[in-house]
Amino acid sequence: MRVLDILHDSIVDGKGLRTVIFFAGCPHLCQGCHNSQSWNRENGLEWTEEAIFMEVMKNELTNVTFSGGEPFLQSREIAPLAQRLKREGKNIWCYTGYLYEDLIQYPAHVALLNEIDIVVDGKFDLTKRDLSLDYKGSSNQRVINVPKSLKNQQGKIILA
């Protein structure tokens, strides 16, 4: 997996204390992005699933956030890592510029969504930036309870 950085002890990338994995590569190129160095996939380093897992598990007190860049560009590689982290009891959040409705159309993305507790979806929109919002940068983004949304028979999105 191509990773820019792994940051321990974040309190702004999801509820509680979190280890954040910043994946490299992003097609969204949002104006005002707080992490524009993540746009180029070549900016990151190649990490194995085992190496990321061990780095995350160094900090037993934190849960996990997948950020970027765009994690869903590497959903096939990230899903097995997410499964291992869930087995260890980690709560997983994921930030994506894609919309949830689009993600559920692709089996590889659904495999990753099945391991995620909360997804914050939608591109960052500088014209809708709002610093008072919890866990998102612009008002168009949604904080979605993934397990409840996936189980909903009517296909309705359940916000967290």
SULDAMO-V594418 format. One record per pair of residues at least 6 apart in sequence whose C-alpha atoms are under 8 Angstrom apart, sorted by sequence separation. I is the first residue (numbers start at 1). J is the second residue. D is the distance in Angstrom with one decimal. If there is no record, write none. Layout:
I;J;D / I;J;D
//
This chain:
11;17;5.2 / 37;43;7.0 / 38;44;7.6 / 86;92;7.6 / 103;109;5.7 / 104;110;5.5 / 131;137;6.6 / 133;139;7.5 / 136;142;7.7 / 149;155;7.0 / 10;17;5.7 / 11;18;6.4 / 13;20;7.2 / 29;36;7.4 / 71;78;7.7 / 103;110;6.9 / 130;137;6.0 / 131;138;7.9 / 136;143;7.7 / 149;156;6.4 / 9;17;5.4 / 10;18;5.0 / 56;64;7.7 / 129;137;5.6 / 130;138;5.4 / 135;143;7.7 / 149;157;4.9 / 9;18;5.3 / 10;19;6.3 / 129;138;4.1 / 130;139;6.5 / 148;157;8.0 / 149;158;5.1 / 8;18;6.4 / 9;19;5.7 / 10;20;7.0 / 29;39;6.6 / 82;92;7.7 / 128;138;4.9 / 129;139;6.5 / 148;158;6.3 / 8;19;4.3 / 127;138;8.0 / 128;139;5.5 / 7;19;5.6 / 8;20;6.4 / 26;38;6.6 / 27;39;6.8 / 125;137;7.9 / 126;138;6.9 / 128;140;6.9 / 145;157;7.8 / 146;158;7.5 / 6;19;7.0 / 7;20;5.1 / 25;38;5.5 / 26;39;4.4 / 124;137;6.4 / 125;138;5.8 / 144;157;7.0 / 145;158;5.6 / 6;20;5.6 / 7;21;6.6 / 24;38;4.9 / 25;39;4.6 / 26;40;6.8 / 124;138;5.8 / 144;158;5.9 / 145;159;5.4 / 6;21;4.6 / 23;38;7.2 / 24;39;6.6 / 25;40;4.9 / 26;41;7.3 / 120;135;7.9 / 125;140;7.2 / 144;159;4.3 / 145;160;4.8 / 5;21;6.2 / 6;22;6.1 / 22;38;7.8 / 24;40;6.5 / 25;41;3.8 / 120;136;7.0 / 124;140;7.7 / 143;159;5.8 / 144;160;5.1 / 4;21;7.9 / 5;22;5.3 / 24;41;4.6 / 25;42;7.5 / 123;140;7.9 / 124;141;7.1 / 142;159;7.1 / 143;160;5.7 / 3;21;7.2 / 4;22;5.4 / 5;23;7.4 / 24;42;7.3 / 122;140;6.8 / 123;141;6.9 / 3;22;5.9 / 4;23;5.6 / 24;43;6.7 / 122;141;4.9 / 3;23;4.3 / 4;24;5.4 / 24;44;5.4 / 121;141;5.5 / 122;142;7.0 / 2;23;6.0 / 3;24;5.2 / 23;44;7.5 / 100;121;6.3 / 120;141;6.5 / 121;142;5.5 / 1;23;7.8 / 2;24;5.5 / 94;116;6.9 / 99;121;5.3 / 120;142;5.4 / 121;143;6.8 / 2;25;8.0 / 71;94;7.6 / 92;115;7.4 / 93;116;6.0 / 96;119;7.3 / 98;121;5.9 / 99;122;5.2 / 119;142;7.9 / 120;143;4.5 / 121;144;7.6 / 71;95;7.5 / 72;96;7.1 / 92;116;5.1 / 93;117;5.8 / 94;118;6.4 / 95;119;5.9 / 96;120;6.2 / 97;121;5.7 / 98;122;5.2 / 119;143;5.9 / 120;144;6.2 / 70;95;7.6 / 71;96;6.7 / 91;116;7.6 / 92;117;5.3 / 93;118;4.7 / 94;119;4.8 / 95;120;4.8 / 96;121;5.0 / 97;122;4.4 / 98;123;6.7 / 118;143;6.7 / 119;144;5.3 / 64;90;6.5 / 66;92;7.5 / 70;96;5.8 / 91;117;6.3 / 92;118;6.7 / 93;119;5.6 / 94;120;6.2 / 95;121;6.2 / 96;122;6.3 / 97;123;4.1 / 118;144;5.5 / 119;145;6.9 / 63;90;5.1 / 64;91;6.2 / 65;92;5.6 / 66;93;6.2 / 67;94;6.0 / 68;95;7.5 / 70;97;6.9 / 93;120;7.7 / 96;123;7.3 / 97;124;7.0 / 118;145;4.9 / 119;146;6.5 / 49;77;7.8 / 53;81;6.8 / 62;90;7.8 / 63;91;5.2 / 64;92;4.9 / 65;93;4.6 / 66;94;4.6 / 67;95;5.1 / 68;96;8.0 / 117;145;6.1 / 118;146;5.5 / 49;78;7.8 / 63;92;6.5 / 64;93;6.4 / 65;94;5.5 / 66;95;6.3 / 67;96;7.2 / 86;115;6.8 / 117;146;5.4 / 38;68;6.1 / 39;69;5.7 / 65;95;7.7 / 82;112;7.2 / 116;146;6.4 / 117;147;6.3 / 38;69;4.7 / 49;80;7.9 / 53;84;7.8 / 116;147;7.6 / 49;81;5.9 / 53;85;7.2 / 76;108;5.7 / 79;111;6.2 / 83;115;6.0 / 114;146;7.6 / 35;68;7.4 / 36;69;7.9 / 75;108;6.1 / 76;109;7.5 / 79;112;4.5 / 82;115;5.9 / 113;146;6.9 / 114;147;7.1 / 4;38;6.8 / 35;69;7.4 / 75;109;5.7 / 78;112;7.0 / 82;116;7.6 / 76;111;7.8 / 75;111;7.8 / 76;112;7.5 / 79;115;7.2 / 114;150;7.9 / 19;56;6.5 / 72;109;6.5 / 75;112;6.0 / 2;41;7.0 / 4;43;6.7 / 5;44;7.6 / 4;44;4.2 / 19;59;7.9 / 3;44;4.9 / 4;45;6.3 / 2;44;5.5 / 3;45;5.4 / 26;68;7.3 / 118;160;7.4 / 2;45;5.4 / 3;46;6.3 / 19;62;5.8 / 21;64;7.6 / 23;66;7.4 / 25;68;7.3 / 26;69;4.6 / 27;70;7.5 / 2;46;4.6 / 3;47;6.6 / 17;61;7.3 / 18;62;4.6 / 19;63;6.0 / 20;64;5.8 / 21;65;6.3 / 22;66;6.4 / 23;67;6.2 / 24;68;6.0 / 25;69;5.0 / 26;70;4.8 / 1;46;5.4 / 2;47;6.2 / 17;62;5.0 / 18;63;4.6 / 19;64;4.8 / 20;65;4.6 / 21;66;5.1 / 22;67;4.8 / 23;68;4.5 / 24;69;5.1 / 25;70;6.1 / 1;47;5.2 / 16;62;7.7 / 17;63;6.4 / 18;64;5.2 / 19;65;6.2 / 20;66;5.9 / 21;67;5.9 / 22;68;4.4 / 23;69;5.4 / 24;70;7.0 / 1;48;6.2 / 16;63;7.6 / 18;65;6.5 / 20;67;6.8 / 21;68;7.5 / 22;69;6.6 / 23;70;6.5 / 24;71;7.9 / 26;73;7.5 / 1;49;7.2 / 23;71;5.8 / 25;73;7.4 / 8;59;7.5 / 14;65;6.9 / 13;65;6.6 / 9;62;6.7 / 8;62;7.7 / 4;68;7.9 / 28;97;6.5 / 1;74;7.1 / 1;77;6.5 / 1;78;7.5 / 14;93;6.5 / 33;124;7.0 / 32;124;7.9 / 30;123;6.6 / 31;124;7.7 / 32;125;7.9 / 30;124;6.0 / 31;125;7.2 / 32;126;5.9 / 28;123;7.0 / 30;125;6.9 / 31;126;6.3 / 30;126;7.9 / 15;135;7.8 / 14;135;5.8 / 13;135;6.2 / 12;135;6.5
//
